[in-house]
Amino acid sequence: MTQVGRIAYYLGISMNYFISKISCIIQMIDEWTCHLRLYQ
């Protein structure tokens, strides 16, 4: 693997990681807003 290929590989891994984290956070926020609506 070339240097550029290795950088692209790790960038892809970190992008996937951040995207999964962001979707998790969005899901948590959605659940919180649902709970807040229920308790209002």
N, C-alpha and C positions, 0 to 999 in steps of 0.2 A: 504494500500500500504506500502511495506517495504521501508527502506531507499534507498536500491539499486535500487528498482523499481522507486522511486521518482527521483533519480539522473539520471537514464536512460531516464526517461520521459522528464526531463528538457533538458538533452543533445540532445535528439531527436528534441525538439522544437527549440533549438538554432541552431542545424545543419540545419534544414529546413529553418530557418531564414537566415543564412549565405549563403546557397545555392541559395535561391531566390535572395538575394542581389547581389551575384556574377554573376548570370545569367542576372540580370538587368544591371549591370555594363558592362558585355560583350556585351549585346545588344546595349548599348549606344556607346561603342567603335566601334562596327560594323557600326552603323549609322554615326559616325564621320568620319570613314575611307571612307565610301561611299560618304559623302559630300566632303571630301578632294579630292577624285578622280574626282568628278564632276567639281570642281573648278580649277583643274590643267589644 
